[in-house]
Each structure stands twice: as structure tokens, then as C-alpha cells.
Amino acid sequence: MSEEIRCIGCGSVLQSQDSQQAGYLPQSALAKVENGEREEVYCQRCFRLRHYNEIMPVELDNDDFLALLNSLAAKKALIVNVVDLFDFSNSLISSLKRFVGSNDFILVGNKFDLFPLNSKESKIKDWMRQEANRMGLYPKEIFLISAAKKKNLDELIKYLNLHSQDQDVYFVGTTNVGKSTLINAIIDEMGDVQNLITTSRFPGTTLDRIEIPLDNGHFLVDTPGIMTKKQLASKLDPKELDIVAPKKPLKPATYQLLPGNTIFLAGLGRIDYLQGPSTSFTVYASRSMYVHRTKTEKADEFYEKHVGELLTPPGAKDELPALKGQEYNIKYRSDVLFAGVGFITVPAGCLIKAYTPGGIGLGTRRALI
């Protein structure tokens, strides 16, 4: 081909040589595109994902994604880092300062619709800014939105319109934060095409940059999600992600605990109450997640017996690392984080030990709710 033709769903260069590689399209279909019989086309992977929710794995190269981000420092651009509010510390790109160069960047916290209705936006934004500053990142603005529910988009779109008059806008983020869903929502709100970009719960859906032209001559650019070992989502299959990812606002579930009690969040999270008064722990997680309370002395045996069955995810075939714990002395009312799975609010004066597979995504913060 003299000119590259790209899938409008994931951004891959279309090719008919290898069905295991990104951008595959049967030769007969690709010929129609090359001959001008079809102007816009999805690769076979995007077509099946969009119409049948069928996952076709392809070989992904994280180095190519990082090279694309590294090129941003040399451009004049506004950088939009989309983060998952339920996995904030792992979805914030810690090396963003290097990618951004002298450009401005903003933080967009997605999935705000899943927070309980009494959540204060100012408190969440303050926490996001403090966490970003702690990592040496200083966002120009912070927005809280729901890409799926199209919530709080007007203010973000107004900001992007204002700041795209003399530069392109690049959306960056780790996998599974809702970056492509957000761009689709923005395009839809602007009155153009609906659901142009392929989206799914499956990490690595966008495979190359996708440029959406604006009326002012600049572009909105969707970039591939960076895959990181710090995200549990990258280790779960789509069915398991469907269980873990909440779809409705989280309702608190409160458990009265004594030292020597344990709570399991399916097979992906565990919290042991080691020392403190009789008190209540409040769980915030997807309603599909199985939560179980037991005695700590029986917890190991219970886990070994039921993981992959009652305690699922993980499934029986998943190759997740063993649960790894860390102790926390809770000095003020805090959320114990099980990144991408949920959080448990613990009162001050408690000594606890929290676990996830391999210790992935563990942390604490001042209680947000």
C-alpha cells in the first residue's frame, strides 16, 4: 500500500497478512478499502468486539506506546491524563512529567458516578491534587466526570474548546480507565458521530493513536493505554472485570468487627483486624463482589478451600500471585485501598493487615466519604 489505512476503532494500520497481529482484515475486505469502495472501516478485531463482544487477542508492544508518549514533549499540545478514581495511584502516570515537557496537562478523574451521592467533589479534587503533587506532578486543572453516564462533561468540553484553538489535545492514560469512552462521549456531545472509537473492559483496546479532527483545524488524539503490572485489571479476563467493576453508585456495607476478624473481598482482597476496640468497617465495592466475614484464625483455611469458587474472581485458571499483606496503623479515619476492586473505611485507632494478590494496589488515604 502506498498510503497507510487505519482502523477507525483502534487506530491500527490495516493489513491482511497476519490474523494474530493488530489491524487484520481479510484481503477481500481490505481490497475494497484500497479501491475506494469503502471509506471508513474497522479491523476484524474491532468488528467482533463491537458487534459480538468477542475478544480477539493480538500481540501488543508497550514500548511502541511509550515511544508515542515520549514524542509529546516535542509537540505543542494539551495533555489530558484520564485516571480511574477507583485505582487512582496506579492509573496516574508517574512519568507524565517527562512526557509532558513544557506543555500544560490536566487530570480527569473518571467513574465519579460510582461514588455515593453524598460525596464532595471539592474533597476528592483536593485529594487528587495532593497525590499528584506528591509525585511531582502539577496539573493545571482537575475535572471529575463519568464517561459512561456523560456526567460533568460540559465544563470539560468548554475547557478543551478554549485550549485547542492553537494546539492538539492528547488523551493519555493506563489501560481500562475509560479514555476512549470519554472521547466518544465528547464527540457525541459535540453532535458528530456516536461511538466512533472501539471501547471495552478489555485492556489494550486502542492499539495506536486515533486522531479526531476538530472544526478549528486541530485534533483530539486518543492514544493506546499504557499497560502496567500495578493494575489488577490487566490480570483479569473480561468476565471477571465485569464482576469487579461497579456499574451503579457504591452502597456502603458496614460490618461490626472485633480484633481477630477478617473480611474477604472475593479472592482479590483481604483485611485482618489485628488490634483495637470493637468497631465498624465499611466496605465500598461492586455489588457483584462476594464479601465474606470470618475469624482470622480460620481465614487461611477458608481461602485455600474456596478461592476460585466461592471467592471469585480470581477464577480457577487465573495465574495471579499469592495474597501478600501489609500492616497499617490507622491513626485517623482512613480508606484502605484495594486498587481497582474497592476500598474499606477503617476508624482511627485500628491496627490492620491488608492483602491483595502480590500486594498489587494496596494503600491508604484519608477517608473521602
Secondary structure, DSSP 8 states (H G I E B T S, - for coil): --S--B-TTT--B-BSS-TTSTTB--HHHHHHHHTTS-SS---HHHHHHHHH---------HHHHHHHHHGGGGS-EEEEEEEETTSHHHHS-TTHHHHHTTS-EEEEEE-GGGS-TT--HHHHHHHHHHHHHHTT---S-EEE-BTTTTBSHHHHHHHHHHHTSSSEEEEE-BTTSSHHHHHHHHHHHTTS-SS-S---SSS----S-EEEE-TTS-EEEE---B--TT-GGGGS-HHHHHHHS--S----EEEEE-TTEEEEETTTEEEEEEES-SEEEEEEE-TTS-EEEEEHHHHHHHHHHHBTTTB-SS-TT-----EEEEEEEE-SSEEEEETTTEEEEE-TTEEEEEEEETTTTEEEEE---
